Amino acid sequence: MNILKSETVAVKAKNLAIMFVGVSLYVLAMNMFITPANLYTGGVTGIAQLIIAFVFKTFGVKLSLGMLILAINIPLLYLAWRSIGKRFAFLSIVAVLLQSVILELVPMGQFSDDILLNAVFGGVLIGVGMGMILKIGASTGGVDIVSQYISMKFDGSFGKYSFSINAVIILLAGLTQGWETALYTIISIYITSVVVDRIHTVHQNLTLYIVTNKEDEMVQEIYKQLYRGITVLEGRGAYTKDNKSVLMIVLSSYELYEALAVIKMVDEHAFTNVVRSEMIQGYFVRKEIK
């Protein structure tokens, strides 16, 4: 079964609407606050900004931010398709394409000449936009994909790799544009990370408890779509006295929305409880990355 096809038209429309608003806020922040103040952001957008500044200074050629972001994200989206999940990758592709187009359509402007106000409001808007996109199980590509890929391949901390990539961007911004710009960029990136965390935790392990009458179908479909181990517990309704199966599965937050789609596809009446896993000890299957 195809998870994307199983989602109702209403759900798809809602996700696209949320994605459009999130991407629009992101673009508004870039074109009205960050870029006019000569500030930088983290991730692929920050890398693209550095490349544009270098090419313009060296060759006098002005590159398109939207098209450069799209070009850099192409191999990263391929990684997402292979290593994180097809639903996540597909929605991320749509988000990146939408972002690139809107960046080209929205003209540059400036609300204030105060660099601190631009850093703060730009960081807030980017954080809200990214948080909304992550909330529906997608991303704007870039560092999220790279950091997740490295952490899955080498069993390291997602946050550590993400911070390391952004630290390099800030260092290069300081060396090429001045340390004052780099310091204000740190403020903007920090605000973005705080806002994103309030809306959606970027990466954590979660435990799902699924109460269902369709044990065999649910186990088969989850294993097929997510390749995750499942522990089956015996349960009984306190009121109805009916016997039910309780399936326990541990996965990453990137897989949550794909898992929920599978659960609804197999059993619309299944009860699911999502719990944050503070620590996992023992054998935890990570997807194979070649």
Secondary structure as GFF3:
##gff-version 3
##sequence-region A 1 290
A	DSSP	alpha_helix	3	6	.	.	.	ID=ss1
A	DSSP	alpha_helix	9	29	.	.	.	ID=ss2
A	DSSP	pi_helix	30	34	.	.	.	ID=ss3
A	DSSP	alpha_helix	43	59	.	.	.	ID=ss4
A	DSSP	alpha_helix	65	83	.	.	.	ID=ss5
A	DSSP	alpha_helix	86	105	.	.	.	ID=ss6
A	DSSP	alpha_helix	115	135	.	.	.	ID=ss7
A	DSSP	alpha_helix	143	154	.	.	.	ID=ss8
A	DSSP	alpha_helix	158	177	.	.	.	ID=ss9
A	DSSP	alpha_helix	179	199	.	.	.	ID=ss10
A	DSSP	beta_strand	205	212	.	.	.	ID=ss11
A	DSSP	alpha_helix	215	226	.	.	.	ID=ss12
A	DSSP	beta_strand	231	236	.	.	.	ID=ss13
A	DSSP	beta_strand	243	252	.	.	.	ID=ss14
A	DSSP	three_ten_helix	253	255	.	.	.	ID=ss15
A	DSSP	alpha_helix	256	266	.	.	.	ID=ss16
A	DSSP	beta_strand	271	276	.	.	.	ID=ss17
###
